[in-house]
Amino acid sequence: MQNRENFADDREDISVSIAENIEEGRSQLPSSLVWAIATAAAIFLLCSSLRHALFQSTAFDLGIFDQAIYLISQNQTPFSSLMGIHILGDHAAVIYYPLALLYKIYPDVHWLLLVQAVALSLGAWPTWSLARLAGLNQEQSRAIALIYLLYPVVFNINLFDFHPEVIALPALFAAILAARLNKIVWFCTAIVLVLSCKAVLSITVAAMGFWLFFCEKKQRYGAIALLLGAAWFLIASQKIIPFFSGSEVAGVGRYSYLGKSVLEIIINLILKPQLVLGKILSFDTFKYLFLLTLPVIWLLLPFSGKLRIQYLTALIPALPTLLINILSDLPFQRSLAYQYSVPVIPFLFLAVIAKEETRKREEIKGNKEEYQANKQQFLTWVNLPQIKNFRISKLWRGIQLPRIMIIWSLLIFLGVGEYKDFYLYLNRLDTWQATREAVAQVQPQSSILTDNRLAPHFAHRPIVKLLSQISPQTNLAEFQYILLNLRHPWPDTEKLGDTLAKQLKKSPDFKLTYQKNEVMLFKRIAD
């Protein structure tokens, strides 16, 4: 019985189908995918908002960006009291300024959570369009878009506070789509948007330009991306960031074994490859790459030595990000729970689409015999002759079904997704009401000292600092309030919080105005 969803047994006239798909790639989304995108955006917003409401969001990074954007909206200098620098000295992300327009309507951190949820879910739109342009049918294209929405990193970064580079995710997809549709204005707009989100993304843009120029034969678009990416990298890393921070790019410290500046690190990467070989070939690296590709492993890999693998050239623009994460001294850069792998996602899915396009092209050439040989080679490789003719054959076809691919992605999401963190949040609910009551007593615009989980609720003021920024000997005169949760403290400052609470109880300058369930609010006594 013929299965219309089966990639391997698709009997339609492929030449006509691809032409139709290209036209449909320019048209509107199917209604089912529109609903999927809207549902994903709603779920993303609900989860991030709930996390924030439960006092589980953090100053690093929601509080930092919320404070900076709020200050911009109030026509004040966006000096981050949490970092001690002008916000442009962090990542040269000029996207904060247009985002501040939302805060002029009403200053609320949920604007950032909404922008993030919408940006992440919208990535499914150009994913679908790129799949249709590549000649995939409706079911296949929709399946790949849904797999994108189920990709664990997409959900995880939505849950982890806010990061401006999430806006670059759909913009990278859109830039590739614009290049393939020969829409140069849209291409340039998307590239500028990507560069505005974070300085390090300029490396991804430059690598994408290289790929477009040499692999996609889009010389005009490749040259634009390569020149803009390289130019912005030099301007941001050598001028903007040092000017506003007074030092080198903050991330340089994570690669101290390679050098003390961006340029020194680049030179050592070229001249002293032995410094990085151990990290590249480590178990930690293989684990990171395995988890990153696992949700799309059946789509990405050919499982056959004879299938051409030129489609993997689509991963070239992702190599700089992978190298940055692999070489870092900080293991969390190789974790799927954080935002560091965002620039990899568009090109990972582009490789998935390119693989299916390659298979379609081979079918157009009438290469059915090669497909059968590939399948037979796979069966020989697994070396299970007793079930070779039935079970493995059905598995080989079945894993290519859109429905099976979605189920696979869902299973991986259930295993790797950070939704499990909500179980940890429930264990801290015993201080939730007390924390709410204490927060309500803090006057607007008053300076405050608190911990990493509570700081995001006080970001709309010029001075909010963390316990990690002080020591027991620090003069606390600049703070009007000090809020501590001694039952569920931030782990890195637990001991300091206990010590500070004892000091404040004895201090003639502060009064304990609220105490419940080990939540303590101290207020400076007026002179």
matplotlib code that plots the C-alpha trace (Angstrom):
import matplotlib.pyplot as plt

x = [0.0, 1.4, 2.1, 1.9, 4.0, 6.9, 10.0, 11.3, 8.1, 6.9, 5.5, 4.6, 6.2, 9.1, 10.1, 6.7, 6.5, 9.7, 8.6, 5.3, 7.1, 9.2, 6.2, 4.5, 7.7, 6.9, 3.3, 1.5, 1.9, -0.6, -3.1, -2.0, 1.5, 0.2, -1.7, 1.4, 3.6, 0.9, 0.6, 4.3, 4.6, 1.9, 3.5, 6.9, 5.5, 3.5, 6.6, 9.0, 6.4, 5.6, 9.3, 9.6, 6.5, 7.9, 11.1, 13.3, 14.5, 17.9, 19.8, 22.2, 20.7, 17.1, 17.8, 20.7, 18.8, 15.6, 17.4, 19.3, 16.2, 14.2, 16.8, 17.0, 13.2, 13.5, 16.1, 18.8, 22.3, 21.9, 24.6, 24.2, 24.7, 24.7, 27.8, 29.3, 29.5, 27.5, 25.3, 27.0, 30.3, 28.9, 28.1, 27.6, 24.0, 22.3, 19.0, 18.3, 17.4, 14.5, 13.4, 13.1, 10.3, 8.1, 8.9, 7.8, 4.3, 4.5, 7.7, 7.3, 9.7, 7.1, 7.7, 11.1, 9.6, 7.0, 9.6, 11.6, 8.7, 7.5, 11.0, 11.8, 8.5, 8.6, 11.8, 9.4, 8.1, 11.3, 12.2, 9.0, 9.6, 13.2, 12.0, 9.4, 12.0, 14.2, 11.4, 10.0, 6.3, 3.8, 4.0, 7.8, 8.1, 5.5, 7.2, 10.6, 9.0, 7.4, 10.7, 12.2, 9.6, 10.3, 14.1, 15.2, 17.5, 14.7, 12.6, 15.5, 16.8, 13.2, 13.1, 16.5, 15.7, 16.1, 18.9, 18.8, 20.4, 17.1, 15.9, 18.8, 17.5, 14.6, 16.6, 19.3, 16.7, 15.2, 18.6, 19.2, 15.6, 16.1, 19.3, 17.7, 14.8, 17.2, 15.6, 18.7, 16.9, 15.4, 18.7, 20.5, 17.8, 18.0, 21.8, 21.7, 19.2, 21.4, 24.5, 22.5, 21.8, 25.3, 28.8, 29.9, 27.2, 29.3, 31.5, 28.5, 27.5, 30.9, 31.0, 27.6, 29.0, 31.8, 29.3, 27.0, 29.9, 31.7, 29.1, 25.8, 27.3, 25.5, 28.6, 26.7, 25.0, 28.0, 30.2, 27.7, 27.5, 31.3, 32.1, 29.4, 30.3, 34.0, 33.6, 31.2, 33.4, 36.3, 34.3, 32.5, 35.4, 38.1, 36.2, 32.7, 33.2, 36.5, 35.2, 32.1, 33.6, 37.1, 38.5, 38.7, 35.6, 34.3, 34.4, 38.2, 38.7, 37.1, 40.0, 42.9, 45.1, 45.0, 45.7, 44.7, 42.9, 40.7, 43.4, 45.9, 43.5, 42.9, 46.6, 47.3, 44.4, 46.2, 49.8, 49.5, 46.8, 48.2, 46.7, 43.2, 43.5, 43.0, 39.8, 38.4, 39.0, 37.8, 34.8, 33.1, 33.2, 31.8, 29.0, 28.1, 27.9, 26.0, 23.3, 23.1, 22.4, 20.4, 17.0, 17.5, 20.0, 17.8, 17.4, 20.9, 23.0, 22.8, 23.6, 25.2, 28.7, 27.4, 25.0, 26.6, 27.2, 27.6, 24.6, 26.8, 28.4, 25.3, 27.0, 30.0, 28.5, 27.9, 31.6, 32.7, 30.1, 30.9, 34.6, 33.9, 31.8, 34.2, 37.3, 35.7, 36.9, 33.3, 31.4, 28.0, 28.8, 28.5, 25.2, 21.8, 20.3, 21.9, 21.8, 25.3, 24.2, 21.6, 23.6, 24.0, 20.3, 19.5, 22.4, 21.6, 18.1, 19.4, 21.6, 18.5, 16.6, 19.6, 19.9, 16.3, 16.8, 19.9, 17.8, 15.1, 17.6, 18.9, 15.4, 15.0, 18.0, 16.4, 18.9, 16.6, 19.2, 21.7, 19.0, 18.4, 22.1, 22.4, 19.6, 21.2, 24.5, 22.8, 21.2, 24.6, 26.1, 23.6, 24.3, 21.0, 20.2, 17.3, 15.1, 16.9, 14.2, 11.3, 11.9, 15.0, 13.6, 10.5, 12.5, 14.7, 11.6, 9.7, 12.3, 11.8, 8.1, 7.2, 5.1, 7.9, 10.3, 8.1, 7.6, 11.4, 11.9, 9.3, 10.9, 14.3, 12.7, 11.2, 14.6, 16.7, 14.2, 14.6, 10.9, 12.0, 13.2, 9.7, 9.8, 12.7, 10.7, 7.9, 10.4, 10.9, 7.2, 7.3, 8.8, 6.9, 4.2, 6.7, 8.9, 6.0, 5.1, 8.7, 9.0, 5.8, 7.3, 10.3, 9.7, 10.2, 13.5, 15.1, 18.5, 18.6, 21.0, 19.7, 20.5, 20.5, 17.0, 15.3, 17.2, 15.0, 12.1, 13.9, 15.5, 13.5, 15.8, 19.3, 20.9, 20.3, 23.2, 23.9, 25.5, 28.2, 29.3, 30.1, 32.1, 31.5, 33.6, 31.7, 30.2, 26.4, 25.6, 24.5, 21.6, 18.2, 17.0, 18.6, 16.5, 17.6, 16.1, 18.1, 16.0, 16.5, 19.5, 21.5, 24.2, 27.2, 26.3, 24.7, 27.4, 27.7, 23.9, 24.0, 26.9, 25.3, 22.0, 23.8, 25.6, 22.5, 20.6, 23.3, 23.7, 22.4, 22.0, 19.4, 16.1, 14.5, 11.1, 9.9, 10.7, 8.8, 10.0, 13.6, 12.8, 14.3, 13.9, 16.2, 15.6, 18.1, 17.2, 16.9, 19.6]
y = [0.0, 3.4, 5.8, 9.4, 10.5, 8.2, 10.0, 6.9, 5.8, 9.2, 8.5, 12.0, 13.7, 15.2, 17.6, 19.2, 19.0, 21.0, 23.8, 24.0, 23.9, 26.8, 28.9, 27.7, 28.6, 32.2, 32.0, 31.9, 29.3, 26.4, 27.1, 24.1, 25.5, 29.0, 27.4, 25.4, 28.6, 30.6, 27.7, 27.4, 31.2, 31.0, 28.1, 29.8, 33.0, 31.1, 29.1, 32.0, 34.2, 31.5, 31.1, 34.8, 34.9, 32.1, 34.2, 31.8, 34.1, 35.6, 38.9, 37.1, 37.7, 38.9, 41.6, 43.0, 43.5, 44.6, 47.3, 48.6, 48.7, 50.4, 53.1, 53.7, 54.1, 56.7, 58.6, 57.7, 56.3, 52.5, 51.8, 48.3, 48.4, 44.6, 44.6, 47.9, 49.0, 50.7, 48.0, 48.5, 47.5, 44.0, 42.7, 45.9, 44.9, 48.0, 46.1, 47.3, 50.8, 49.7, 47.3, 50.3, 51.6, 48.9, 50.1, 53.6, 52.1, 50.5, 49.5, 45.8, 42.9, 40.7, 42.7, 40.9, 37.5, 38.1, 39.2, 36.1, 33.7, 35.2, 35.3, 31.7, 30.3, 32.4, 30.4, 27.7, 29.9, 30.4, 26.8, 25.7, 28.0, 26.8, 23.2, 24.0, 25.8, 22.7, 20.6, 18.9, 18.2, 19.7, 16.9, 16.9, 20.6, 20.9, 18.0, 19.8, 23.0, 21.2, 19.4, 22.9, 23.9, 20.7, 21.2, 21.2, 24.2, 26.4, 25.6, 25.8, 29.2, 30.5, 29.3, 30.8, 34.4, 36.7, 37.0, 39.3, 36.8, 34.9, 37.7, 36.7, 33.1, 33.8, 36.6, 34.1, 31.8, 34.8, 35.9, 32.5, 32.5, 36.0, 35.0, 32.0, 34.2, 36.9, 39.5, 41.7, 44.3, 41.7, 40.0, 43.1, 44.0, 40.5, 40.7, 44.1, 42.7, 39.8, 42.0, 44.3, 41.5, 40.5, 41.3, 37.6, 36.9, 38.9, 35.8, 33.7, 36.2, 36.3, 32.5, 32.5, 34.9, 32.5, 29.6, 31.6, 32.8, 29.5, 26.8, 28.3, 30.4, 33.5, 35.7, 39.0, 37.9, 36.1, 39.2, 41.4, 39.1, 38.5, 42.2, 43.3, 40.5, 41.1, 44.9, 44.7, 42.2, 44.6, 47.7, 46.0, 44.1, 46.7, 50.0, 49.8, 47.3, 48.6, 52.2, 51.4, 48.8, 50.0, 46.6, 43.7, 41.7, 40.0, 36.5, 36.7, 35.5, 32.1, 31.5, 32.7, 29.8, 31.1, 34.8, 38.0, 39.7, 38.8, 39.3, 37.3, 34.4, 34.4, 34.4, 31.6, 29.5, 29.7, 29.4, 27.1, 24.5, 22.1, 24.3, 23.4, 19.9, 18.3, 20.2, 19.4, 15.7, 15.4, 13.4, 16.6, 17.8, 14.6, 14.6, 18.2, 17.5, 14.3, 16.0, 18.9, 16.7, 13.9, 15.5, 15.4, 12.6, 10.5, 13.4, 14.7, 11.6, 9.4, 6.1, 5.1, 5.6, 6.0, 8.8, 12.1, 14.3, 17.7, 18.8, 19.0, 22.1, 23.9, 23.4, 25.6, 28.8, 27.0, 26.0, 29.3, 29.0, 25.4, 26.2, 29.0, 26.8, 23.8, 25.8, 27.7, 26.9, 27.2, 23.9, 25.6, 26.9, 23.3, 22.8, 22.7, 24.6, 27.9, 30.3, 29.7, 27.2, 29.5, 30.4, 26.7, 25.9, 27.6, 25.8, 22.4, 22.5, 23.8, 20.7, 18.6, 20.2, 20.0, 16.3, 15.7, 18.0, 15.9, 12.7, 14.3, 15.3, 11.8, 10.5, 13.0, 11.4, 8.0, 6.8, 4.2, 1.5, 3.5, 4.0, 0.3, -0.3, 2.2, 0.5, -2.9, -1.6, -0.3, -3.7, -5.4, -2.9, -3.6, -7.4, -8.7, -11.2, -12.9, -9.8, -8.1, -8.6, -7.2, -5.4, -3.4, -2.6, -1.2, 0.7, 2.2, 3.5, 4.3, 6.6, 8.8, 9.3, 12.8, 11.4, 9.2, 12.1, 14.2, 11.5, 11.0, 14.7, 14.7, 11.8, 13.6, 16.8, 14.9, 13.7, 16.8, 19.7, 21.9, 21.8, 19.5, 22.6, 23.4, 20.5, 22.2, 25.5, 23.7, 22.9, 26.6, 27.6, 27.7, 31.2, 32.5, 34.4, 35.9, 37.0, 38.7, 40.6, 41.7, 42.9, 44.9, 46.9, 48.1, 51.6, 52.3, 53.7, 53.0, 51.4, 47.7, 44.9, 41.3, 38.0, 36.7, 35.3, 38.4, 41.1, 40.8, 42.1, 45.3, 46.1, 49.3, 51.5, 52.9, 50.9, 47.2, 45.1, 41.5, 40.0, 38.6, 42.2, 43.0, 41.5, 41.6, 44.7, 46.6, 50.0, 49.5, 53.2, 53.3, 50.9, 51.9, 48.3, 44.9, 41.8, 38.3, 34.8, 32.7, 29.6, 29.4, 31.5, 31.7, 29.0, 31.1, 33.7, 31.6, 32.1, 35.8, 36.2, 34.6, 36.7, 39.9, 39.2, 38.9, 42.1, 44.0, 42.9, 44.6, 47.6, 50.9, 52.0, 49.4, 48.2, 44.8, 45.8, 42.4, 38.8, 35.7, 32.1, 33.3, 36.1, 39.3, 42.9, 45.5, 49.2, 52.0, 54.3, 57.9, 60.2]
z = [0.0, -1.0, 1.8, 0.7, 3.7, 3.1, 1.9, 0.2, -1.6, -2.9, -6.4, -7.5, -10.5, -8.7, -11.4, -11.4, -7.6, -7.0, -9.3, -7.4, -4.1, -5.1, -5.8, -2.6, -0.7, -1.5, -0.3, 3.0, 5.6, 5.9, 8.7, 10.7, 11.0, 11.8, 14.8, 15.8, 15.8, 17.8, 20.2, 20.7, 21.3, 23.9, 25.7, 25.6, 27.1, 29.7, 30.8, 31.0, 32.7, 35.3, 36.0, 36.6, 38.8, 40.9, 41.6, 39.6, 36.9, 37.4, 37.2, 34.8, 32.3, 32.6, 35.2, 33.2, 30.0, 31.7, 33.6, 30.5, 28.3, 31.1, 31.5, 27.8, 27.7, 30.5, 28.5, 31.0, 30.4, 30.3, 32.9, 34.3, 38.0, 37.9, 35.7, 36.5, 32.8, 30.1, 28.4, 25.1, 26.7, 27.2, 23.7, 21.6, 21.1, 19.7, 19.5, 23.1, 21.7, 19.5, 22.2, 24.5, 22.4, 23.9, 27.4, 26.4, 25.9, 29.4, 31.2, 31.9, 31.7, 30.0, 26.8, 26.6, 27.4, 24.7, 22.1, 22.9, 22.7, 19.4, 17.9, 18.8, 17.5, 14.3, 13.3, 12.1, 9.3, 7.3, 8.1, 6.3, 3.4, 2.9, 2.9, 0.3, -1.8, -1.6, -3.1, -0.1, -0.1, 2.4, 4.9, 5.0, 5.2, 8.0, 9.8, 9.7, 11.0, 13.8, 14.7, 14.9, 17.5, 19.4, 19.3, 23.0, 22.7, 21.4, 24.5, 26.9, 25.9, 26.2, 29.8, 30.6, 31.2, 28.1, 25.5, 22.5, 20.2, 20.1, 17.8, 15.4, 15.1, 12.8, 11.1, 10.2, 8.6, 6.9, 5.5, 3.9, 2.5, 1.1, -0.6, -2.3, -3.4, -4.6, -2.3, -1.6, 0.5, 2.8, 2.9, 4.0, 6.5, 8.1, 8.3, 10.0, 12.5, 13.3, 13.8, 16.1, 18.5, 19.7, 18.5, 18.4, 15.8, 13.3, 13.1, 12.1, 9.5, 8.0, 7.9, 6.3, 3.7, 2.9, 2.5, 0.3, -1.9, -2.4, -1.8, -2.8, -5.7, -4.4, -4.8, -4.4, -1.2, 0.2, -0.3, 1.5, 4.5, 4.6, 4.5, 6.9, 9.4, 9.3, 9.5, 12.5, 14.3, 14.1, 15.0, 17.9, 19.4, 18.9, 19.4, 20.8, 23.6, 24.8, 24.7, 26.8, 29.2, 29.5, 28.8, 26.3, 25.3, 28.4, 26.9, 26.4, 29.9, 29.0, 26.6, 28.7, 27.7, 24.1, 24.8, 26.5, 23.6, 20.7, 18.1, 20.1, 20.4, 16.7, 16.0, 18.4, 16.9, 13.5, 14.6, 17.6, 16.8, 19.3, 22.1, 21.0, 19.7, 23.1, 23.6, 20.2, 20.5, 24.1, 25.4, 26.4, 22.8, 21.4, 24.0, 23.2, 19.5, 20.0, 22.2, 19.8, 16.7, 18.5, 17.9, 14.1, 13.9, 11.6, 9.2, 9.3, 8.8, 5.6, 7.3, 4.1, 2.7, -0.8, -0.3, -1.3, 1.8, 0.1, 2.0, 5.2, 3.7, 5.1, 8.5, 7.6, 9.0, 12.3, 12.7, 14.4, 17.1, 17.6, 17.9, 20.4, 22.6, 22.4, 23.3, 26.2, 29.7, 30.9, 30.5, 30.4, 27.0, 25.8, 27.6, 25.8, 28.7, 27.6, 24.7, 23.3, 20.6, 19.1, 16.0, 15.2, 14.9, 11.5, 9.7, 11.4, 10.0, 6.7, 6.5, 7.3, 4.4, 2.1, 2.7, 1.7, -1.3, -2.3, -2.1, -4.2, -6.9, -7.0, -7.5, -10.4, -12.0, -11.7, -9.2, -7.7, -7.9, -5.8, -3.2, -3.0, -2.7, 0.1, 1.9, 1.4, 2.7, 5.8, 6.4, 6.0, 8.4, 11.2, 10.6, 11.7, 8.9, 10.7, 10.6, 7.7, 5.1, 7.2, 10.4, 9.6, 6.1, 7.7, 10.2, 7.5, 5.8, 8.9, 10.4, 7.4, 7.9, 9.0, 11.8, 13.1, 12.9, 15.1, 17.6, 17.8, 18.3, 21.0, 22.9, 22.8, 24.0, 26.9, 27.8, 27.3, 27.7, 30.8, 31.6, 34.5, 36.3, 37.3, 39.7, 41.4, 41.5, 43.4, 46.2, 46.8, 47.0, 50.8, 50.7, 47.6, 49.5, 52.0, 49.1, 47.4, 50.5, 51.0, 47.4, 47.7, 50.6, 48.5, 47.2, 43.4, 42.4, 45.7, 45.6, 46.7, 47.4, 46.9, 45.4, 41.8, 41.8, 43.4, 41.4, 38.2, 40.2, 41.0, 37.7, 37.0, 39.0, 38.5, 41.4, 42.0, 43.0, 43.9, 47.0, 44.7, 44.1, 47.7, 50.6, 54.4, 54.6, 51.9, 52.9, 52.5, 52.5, 48.9, 49.6, 50.9, 51.1, 51.5, 50.7, 51.6, 51.3, 53.7, 53.2, 49.4, 48.7, 45.5, 46.1, 45.3, 48.0, 50.7, 53.3, 52.5, 53.0, 56.4, 57.5, 56.2, 57.9, 61.3, 60.7, 59.7, 62.8, 64.9, 62.6, 63.8, 60.2, 59.1, 60.5, 59.9, 58.6, 57.4, 58.4, 57.5, 56.5, 56.6, 54.1, 55.5, 54.4, 55.9, 55.4, 55.9, 58.8, 57.6, 58.7]

ax = plt.figure().add_subplot(projection="3d")
ax.plot(x, y, z, "-o")
ax.set_aspect("equal")
plt.show()
